[in-house]
């Protein structure tokens, strides 16, 4: 019989743990954009030898600038708070995050007492920007907190309004291992 998720999580031992606070407004990852353009040459020969006539549409995808800037800003701010000799985590990662969003200026003082952020950005987009922003980028030689976001085995996230302090990310990063290996592979 499969063990419950709570039982499995109780079997995790923390190897390394880091708590960081980054004072910047949490930003959700945007969808990739597609740019279309027409080929200006008379023809193009594809690698398979097919000649495409002039005027064929071409497309390429790119990540929006705000997403790229937010990922880099978050990565730099987090790495500054980690120990000087920090090496990216290579094992399993459990992460707990509190996203403190700016309070809408239109919100009344009375509503602030009970308000929950049920509007955009969606919590999954907040997580995705953080997960991608904190991973290592080999082609650009950016050190990350972990090698790849596929290492994240557990994630707990909370989205709140930041009433008392500035908008921010509070992130608890834990490298974990399983202490009870009795489950059959």
C-alpha atoms as an extended CHARMM CRD file, in Angstrom:
* protein
*
       185  EXT
         1         1  UNK       CA              0.0000000000        0.0000000000        0.0000000000  PROA      1               0.0000000000
         2         2  UNK       CA              1.2980000000        3.4540000000       -0.9340000000  PROA      2               0.0000000000
         3         3  UNK       CA              2.2440000000        5.7510000000        1.9110000000  PROA      3               0.0000000000
         4         4  UNK       CA              0.4520000000        9.0700000000        2.2040000000  PROA      4               0.0000000000
         5         5  UNK       CA              2.2150000000       12.2650000000        1.1910000000  PROA      5               0.0000000000
         6         6  UNK       CA              2.2710000000       13.3950000000        4.8290000000  PROA      6               0.0000000000
         7         7  UNK       CA              3.9580000000       10.1500000000        5.8920000000  PROA      7               0.0000000000
         8         8  UNK       CA              6.5270000000       10.4540000000        3.1190000000  PROA      8               0.0000000000
         9         9  UNK       CA              7.2740000000       14.0750000000        3.9850000000  PROA      9               0.0000000000
        10        10  UNK       CA              7.7590000000       13.0960000000        7.6310000000  PROA      10              0.0000000000
        11        11  UNK       CA             10.4940000000       10.7320000000        6.4300000000  PROA      11              0.0000000000
        12        12  UNK       CA             12.5850000000       13.5860000000        5.0680000000  PROA      12              0.0000000000
        13        13  UNK       CA             15.7320000000       14.7690000000        6.8540000000  PROA      13              0.0000000000
        14        14  UNK       CA             17.0320000000       18.2800000000        6.2290000000  PROA      14              0.0000000000
        15        15  UNK       CA             20.6680000000       18.3590000000        5.1130000000  PROA      15              0.0000000000
        16        16  UNK       CA             21.0050000000       22.1020000000        4.4620000000  PROA      16              0.0000000000
        17        17  UNK       CA             18.5500000000       24.9150000000        5.1340000000  PROA      17              0.0000000000
        18        18  UNK       CA             18.5290000000       28.5740000000        4.0900000000  PROA      18              0.0000000000
        19        19  UNK       CA             15.9910000000       31.3140000000        4.8640000000  PROA      19              0.0000000000
        20        20  UNK       CA             16.1240000000       34.3930000000        2.6560000000  PROA      20              0.0000000000
        21        21  UNK       CA             14.0060000000       37.5130000000        2.3650000000  PROA      21              0.0000000000
        22        22  UNK       CA             14.0220000000       39.4920000000       -0.8700000000  PROA      22              0.0000000000
        23        23  UNK       CA             12.3770000000       42.9040000000       -0.8110000000  PROA      23              0.0000000000
        24        24  UNK       CA             10.8450000000       43.2210000000       -4.2410000000  PROA      24              0.0000000000
        25        25  UNK       CA              7.2660000000       42.8880000000       -5.4220000000  PROA      25              0.0000000000
        26        26  UNK       CA              6.5670000000       39.2610000000       -6.3720000000  PROA      26              0.0000000000
        27        27  UNK       CA              6.0520000000       38.9080000000      -10.0880000000  PROA      27              0.0000000000
        28        28  UNK       CA              4.3820000000       36.0600000000      -11.9610000000  PROA      28              0.0000000000
        29        29  UNK       CA              6.0850000000       34.3890000000      -14.8990000000  PROA      29              0.0000000000
        30        30  UNK       CA              4.5990000000       35.5220000000      -18.1950000000  PROA      30              0.0000000000
        31        31  UNK       CA              3.8530000000       33.1890000000      -21.0700000000  PROA      31              0.0000000000
        32        32  UNK       CA              6.4530000000       33.0520000000      -23.8480000000  PROA      32              0.0000000000
        33        33  UNK       CA              5.7830000000       35.4410000000      -26.7290000000  PROA      33              0.0000000000
        34        34  UNK       CA              5.8770000000       34.4910000000      -30.4000000000  PROA      34              0.0000000000
        35        35  UNK       CA              7.1430000000       36.8610000000      -33.0710000000  PROA      35              0.0000000000
        36        36  UNK       CA              6.1800000000       36.2540000000      -36.6920000000  PROA      36              0.0000000000
        37        37  UNK       CA              8.0460000000       37.6660000000      -39.6720000000  PROA      37              0.0000000000
        38        38  UNK       CA              8.2760000000       37.1320000000      -43.4020000000  PROA      38              0.0000000000
        39        39  UNK       CA             11.4190000000       35.8310000000      -45.0000000000  PROA      39              0.0000000000
        40        40  UNK       CA             12.9440000000       38.6530000000      -47.0970000000  PROA      40              0.0000000000
        41        41  UNK       CA             15.2150000000       36.5750000000      -49.3450000000  PROA      41              0.0000000000
        42        42  UNK       CA             14.0930000000       35.0350000000      -52.6110000000  PROA      42              0.0000000000
        43        43  UNK       CA             14.0900000000       31.5490000000      -51.1390000000  PROA      43              0.0000000000
        44        44  UNK       CA             15.4070000000       29.5230000000      -48.2620000000  PROA      44              0.0000000000
        45        45  UNK       CA             16.7100000000       25.9800000000      -48.3810000000  PROA      45              0.0000000000
        46        46  UNK       CA             15.8840000000       23.9440000000      -45.2970000000  PROA      46              0.0000000000
        47        47  UNK       CA             18.4150000000       21.4270000000      -43.9260000000  PROA      47              0.0000000000
        48        48  UNK       CA             16.3640000000       18.6300000000      -45.5020000000  PROA      48              0.0000000000
        49        49  UNK       CA             16.8410000000       20.2230000000      -48.9530000000  PROA      49              0.0000000000
        50        50  UNK       CA             13.3280000000       21.6250000000      -49.4120000000  PROA      50              0.0000000000
        51        51  UNK       CA             13.3730000000       25.0900000000      -51.0020000000  PROA      51              0.0000000000
        52        52  UNK       CA             10.8420000000       27.4870000000      -49.5000000000  PROA      52              0.0000000000
        53        53  UNK       CA              9.6600000000       30.3200000000      -51.7600000000  PROA      53              0.0000000000
        54        54  UNK       CA              9.9430000000       33.9870000000      -50.8020000000  PROA      54              0.0000000000
        55        55  UNK       CA              7.3850000000       35.2890000000      -48.3530000000  PROA      55              0.0000000000
        56        56  UNK       CA              7.0570000000       32.2580000000      -46.1010000000  PROA      56              0.0000000000
        57        57  UNK       CA              6.2510000000       33.1380000000      -42.5300000000  PROA      57              0.0000000000
        58        58  UNK       CA              8.8350000000       32.4500000000      -39.8460000000  PROA      58              0.0000000000
        59        59  UNK       CA              8.3600000000       32.5170000000      -36.1000000000  PROA      59              0.0000000000
        60        60  UNK       CA             10.5050000000       32.4860000000      -33.0060000000  PROA      60              0.0000000000
        61        61  UNK       CA              9.6550000000       32.4070000000      -29.3390000000  PROA      61              0.0000000000
        62        62  UNK       CA             11.1410000000       34.5530000000      -26.6000000000  PROA      62              0.0000000000
        63        63  UNK       CA             10.7060000000       35.2530000000      -22.9050000000  PROA      63              0.0000000000
        64        64  UNK       CA              9.2220000000       38.6930000000      -22.1110000000  PROA      64              0.0000000000
        65        65  UNK       CA             11.7330000000       41.2300000000      -20.7820000000  PROA      65              0.0000000000
        66        66  UNK       CA              9.9320000000       41.7820000000      -17.4340000000  PROA      66              0.0000000000
        67        67  UNK       CA             10.1580000000       38.0480000000      -16.7040000000  PROA      67              0.0000000000
        68        68  UNK       CA             13.8710000000       37.8900000000      -17.5750000000  PROA      68              0.0000000000
        69        69  UNK       CA             14.6530000000       40.9440000000      -15.4120000000  PROA      69              0.0000000000
        70        70  UNK       CA             12.5870000000       39.6490000000      -12.4560000000  PROA      70              0.0000000000
        71        71  UNK       CA             14.2380000000       36.2060000000      -12.5870000000  PROA      71              0.0000000000
        72        72  UNK       CA             17.7320000000       37.7190000000      -12.6610000000  PROA      72              0.0000000000
        73        73  UNK       CA             16.9890000000       40.2490000000       -9.8990000000  PROA      73              0.0000000000
        74        74  UNK       CA             15.5730000000       37.5220000000       -7.6560000000  PROA      74              0.0000000000
        75        75  UNK       CA             18.5200000000       35.1690000000       -8.3310000000  PROA      75              0.0000000000
        76        76  UNK       CA             21.1180000000       37.8560000000       -7.5420000000  PROA      76              0.0000000000
        77        77  UNK       CA             19.3140000000       38.9400000000       -4.3450000000  PROA      77              0.0000000000
        78        78  UNK       CA             18.9890000000       35.3520000000       -3.0720000000  PROA      78              0.0000000000
        79        79  UNK       CA             22.6020000000       34.3950000000       -3.8710000000  PROA      79              0.0000000000
        80        80  UNK       CA             23.8530000000       37.5060000000       -2.0030000000  PROA      80              0.0000000000
        81        81  UNK       CA             22.2060000000       36.1750000000        1.1720000000  PROA      81              0.0000000000
        82        82  UNK       CA             23.6830000000       32.6810000000        0.9210000000  PROA      82              0.0000000000
        83        83  UNK       CA             27.1270000000       31.7910000000        2.3520000000  PROA      83              0.0000000000
        84        84  UNK       CA             30.1790000000       32.8330000000        0.2980000000  PROA      84              0.0000000000
        85        85  UNK       CA             31.2010000000       29.2080000000       -0.2990000000  PROA      85              0.0000000000
        86        86  UNK       CA             27.6780000000       28.1590000000       -1.3340000000  PROA      86              0.0000000000
        87        87  UNK       CA             27.5010000000       25.3960000000       -3.9210000000  PROA      87              0.0000000000
        88        88  UNK       CA             24.2530000000       24.7660000000       -5.8300000000  PROA      88              0.0000000000
        89        89  UNK       CA             22.0910000000       22.0350000000       -4.3240000000  PROA      89              0.0000000000
        90        90  UNK       CA             22.4000000000       18.7890000000       -6.2740000000  PROA      90              0.0000000000
        91        91  UNK       CA             19.9330000000       16.6620000000       -4.2900000000  PROA      91              0.0000000000
        92        92  UNK       CA             16.2200000000       16.8890000000       -3.5610000000  PROA      92              0.0000000000
        93        93  UNK       CA             14.7810000000       20.2860000000       -2.5880000000  PROA      93              0.0000000000
        94        94  UNK       CA             11.8030000000       21.1950000000       -0.4110000000  PROA      94              0.0000000000
        95        95  UNK       CA             10.8090000000       24.8380000000       -0.6430000000  PROA      95              0.0000000000
        96        96  UNK       CA              8.3700000000       26.9610000000        1.3360000000  PROA      96              0.0000000000
        97        97  UNK       CA              7.5640000000       30.4180000000        0.0390000000  PROA      97              0.0000000000
        98        98  UNK       CA              5.5420000000       33.3590000000        1.2730000000  PROA      98              0.0000000000
        99        99  UNK       CA              4.7300000000       35.8590000000       -1.4710000000  PROA      99              0.0000000000
       100       100  UNK       CA              3.8060000000       39.2440000000        0.0310000000  PROA      100             0.0000000000
       101       101  UNK       CA              2.0800000000       41.2860000000       -2.6710000000  PROA      101             0.0000000000
       102       102  UNK       CA              1.5320000000       45.0590000000       -2.7110000000  PROA      102             0.0000000000
       103       103  UNK       CA             -1.8140000000       46.1060000000       -1.2650000000  PROA      103             0.0000000000
       104       104  UNK       CA             -4.0800000000       47.6460000000       -3.9250000000  PROA      104             0.0000000000
       105       105  UNK       CA             -4.3910000000       51.3760000000       -3.3150000000  PROA      105             0.0000000000
       106       106  UNK       CA             -8.1330000000       51.1460000000       -3.9550000000  PROA      106             0.0000000000
       107       107  UNK       CA             -8.6530000000       48.7920000000       -0.9900000000  PROA      107             0.0000000000
       108       108  UNK       CA            -10.4980000000       50.3620000000        1.9490000000  PROA      108             0.0000000000
       109       109  UNK       CA             -9.0320000000       50.2170000000        5.4590000000  PROA      109             0.0000000000
       110       110  UNK       CA            -11.9840000000       48.1220000000        6.5980000000  PROA      110             0.0000000000
       111       111  UNK       CA            -11.4790000000       45.5420000000        3.8390000000  PROA      111             0.0000000000
       112       112  UNK       CA             -7.7510000000       45.3000000000        4.6220000000  PROA      112             0.0000000000
       113       113  UNK       CA             -8.5830000000       43.5630000000        7.9120000000  PROA      113             0.0000000000
       114       114  UNK       CA             -9.8600000000       40.4480000000        6.1380000000  PROA      114             0.0000000000
       115       115  UNK       CA             -8.4850000000       40.7220000000        2.5870000000  PROA      115             0.0000000000
       116       116  UNK       CA             -6.8830000000       37.7850000000        0.8310000000  PROA      116             0.0000000000
       117       117  UNK       CA             -5.1640000000       38.1800000000       -2.5610000000  PROA      117             0.0000000000
       118       118  UNK       CA             -7.5090000000       36.2350000000       -4.8320000000  PROA      118             0.0000000000
       119       119  UNK       CA             -6.4600000000       38.1760000000       -7.9450000000  PROA      119             0.0000000000
       120       120  UNK       CA             -3.5350000000       37.8900000000      -10.3430000000  PROA      120             0.0000000000
       121       121  UNK       CA             -0.7460000000       36.9910000000      -10.3210000000  PROA      121             0.0000000000
       122       122  UNK       CA             -1.6630000000       33.3330000000       -9.9300000000  PROA      122             0.0000000000
       123       123  UNK       CA              0.3500000000       31.4590000000       -7.3210000000  PROA      123             0.0000000000
       124       124  UNK       CA              1.6130000000       28.9350000000       -9.8950000000  PROA      124             0.0000000000
       125       125  UNK       CA              3.0740000000       31.7510000000      -12.0200000000  PROA      125             0.0000000000
       126       126  UNK       CA              4.7430000000       33.2470000000       -8.9310000000  PROA      126             0.0000000000
       127       127  UNK       CA              6.2670000000       29.8440000000       -8.1630000000  PROA      127             0.0000000000
       128       128  UNK       CA              7.3670000000       29.2280000000      -11.7470000000  PROA      128             0.0000000000
       129       129  UNK       CA              9.2500000000       32.5280000000      -11.9640000000  PROA      129             0.0000000000
       130       130  UNK       CA             10.9910000000       31.7680000000       -8.6780000000  PROA      130             0.0000000000
       131       131  UNK       CA             11.8050000000       28.1490000000       -9.5850000000  PROA      131             0.0000000000
       132       132  UNK       CA             13.2110000000       29.1180000000      -12.9890000000  PROA      132             0.0000000000
       133       133  UNK       CA             14.9890000000       32.1880000000      -11.6480000000  PROA      133             0.0000000000
       134       134  UNK       CA             16.8370000000       30.2500000000       -8.9460000000  PROA      134             0.0000000000
       135       135  UNK       CA             18.0670000000       27.4170000000      -11.1460000000  PROA      135             0.0000000000
       136       136  UNK       CA             21.5180000000       27.3310000000      -12.6780000000  PROA      136             0.0000000000
       137       137  UNK       CA             21.8360000000       28.6440000000      -16.2350000000  PROA      137             0.0000000000
       138       138  UNK       CA             24.8170000000       26.9320000000      -17.8240000000  PROA      138             0.0000000000
       139       139  UNK       CA             24.7930000000       28.7330000000      -21.1670000000  PROA      139             0.0000000000
       140       140  UNK       CA             25.0100000000       32.1150000000      -19.4030000000  PROA      140             0.0000000000
       141       141  UNK       CA             27.2470000000       30.8660000000      -16.5500000000  PROA      141             0.0000000000
       142       142  UNK       CA             24.8190000000       31.9570000000      -13.8240000000  PROA      142             0.0000000000
       143       143  UNK       CA             25.1630000000       30.0730000000      -10.5740000000  PROA      143             0.0000000000
       144       144  UNK       CA             21.8210000000       29.0470000000       -9.2000000000  PROA      144             0.0000000000
       145       145  UNK       CA             20.5160000000       27.7710000000       -5.8900000000  PROA      145             0.0000000000
       146       146  UNK       CA             19.8760000000       24.3820000000       -7.5170000000  PROA      146             0.0000000000
       147       147  UNK       CA             20.9300000000       22.7790000000      -10.7900000000  PROA      147             0.0000000000
       148       148  UNK       CA             17.4080000000       22.2670000000      -12.2030000000  PROA      148             0.0000000000
       149       149  UNK       CA             13.9210000000       22.9200000000      -10.8960000000  PROA      149             0.0000000000
       150       150  UNK       CA             13.1350000000       19.2230000000      -11.4270000000  PROA      150             0.0000000000
       151       151  UNK       CA             14.9640000000       18.6900000000       -8.0990000000  PROA      151             0.0000000000
       152       152  UNK       CA             12.0620000000       20.2840000000       -6.2180000000  PROA      152             0.0000000000
       153       153  UNK       CA             10.1070000000       17.4290000000       -4.6470000000  PROA      153             0.0000000000
       154       154  UNK       CA              7.8870000000       19.4720000000       -2.3100000000  PROA      154             0.0000000000
       155       155  UNK       CA              6.6280000000       23.0270000000       -2.5060000000  PROA      155             0.0000000000
       156       156  UNK       CA              4.4400000000       24.9420000000       -0.0840000000  PROA      156             0.0000000000
       157       157  UNK       CA              3.4420000000       28.4640000000       -1.1050000000  PROA      157             0.0000000000
       158       158  UNK       CA              1.3530000000       31.1920000000        0.4370000000  PROA      158             0.0000000000
       159       159  UNK       CA              0.1600000000       34.4280000000       -1.1710000000  PROA      159             0.0000000000
       160       160  UNK       CA             -0.5840000000       37.3420000000        1.1690000000  PROA      160             0.0000000000
       161       161  UNK       CA             -0.8630000000       41.0910000000        1.0590000000  PROA      161             0.0000000000
       162       162  UNK       CA              2.0320000000       42.9900000000        2.5730000000  PROA      162             0.0000000000
       163       163  UNK       CA              0.3000000000       45.3020000000        5.0380000000  PROA      163             0.0000000000
       164       164  UNK       CA              3.1310000000       45.9740000000        7.5010000000  PROA      164             0.0000000000
       165       165  UNK       CA              6.2910000000       45.8660000000        5.3900000000  PROA      165             0.0000000000
       166       166  UNK       CA              7.3830000000       46.2040000000        1.7820000000  PROA      166             0.0000000000
       167       167  UNK       CA              6.2990000000       43.5970000000       -0.7770000000  PROA      167             0.0000000000
       168       168  UNK       CA              8.6920000000       40.6710000000       -0.6570000000  PROA      168             0.0000000000
       169       169  UNK       CA              9.5600000000       37.0210000000       -1.0730000000  PROA      169             0.0000000000
       170       170  UNK       CA             10.2860000000       34.9870000000        2.0570000000  PROA      170             0.0000000000
       171       171  UNK       CA             11.8460000000       31.7190000000        0.9840000000  PROA      171             0.0000000000
       172       172  UNK       CA             12.8360000000       28.6750000000        3.0220000000  PROA      172             0.0000000000
       173       173  UNK       CA             15.0550000000       26.4000000000        0.9240000000  PROA      173             0.0000000000
       174       174  UNK       CA             15.8800000000       22.9340000000        2.2460000000  PROA      174             0.0000000000
       175       175  UNK       CA             18.0300000000       20.2190000000        0.7480000000  PROA      175             0.0000000000
       176       176  UNK       CA             16.4640000000       16.9780000000        1.9640000000  PROA      176             0.0000000000
       177       177  UNK       CA             17.0270000000       13.2440000000        1.8760000000  PROA      177             0.0000000000
       178       178  UNK       CA             14.8330000000       10.3160000000        2.7870000000  PROA      178             0.0000000000
       179       179  UNK       CA             15.6500000000        8.6820000000        6.1220000000  PROA      179             0.0000000000
       180       180  UNK       CA             13.3650000000        5.6670000000        5.8150000000  PROA      180             0.0000000000
       181       181  UNK       CA             14.2850000000        3.6460000000        2.7630000000  PROA      181             0.0000000000
       182       182  UNK       CA             11.9660000000        0.7010000000        3.4170000000  PROA      182             0.0000000000
       183       183  UNK       CA              9.6820000000        1.4360000000        0.4490000000  PROA      183             0.0000000000
       184       184  UNK       CA             10.2350000000       -0.9850000000       -2.4340000000  PROA      184             0.0000000000
       185       185  UNK       CA             11.5540000000        0.5290000000       -5.6410000000  PROA      185             0.0000000000
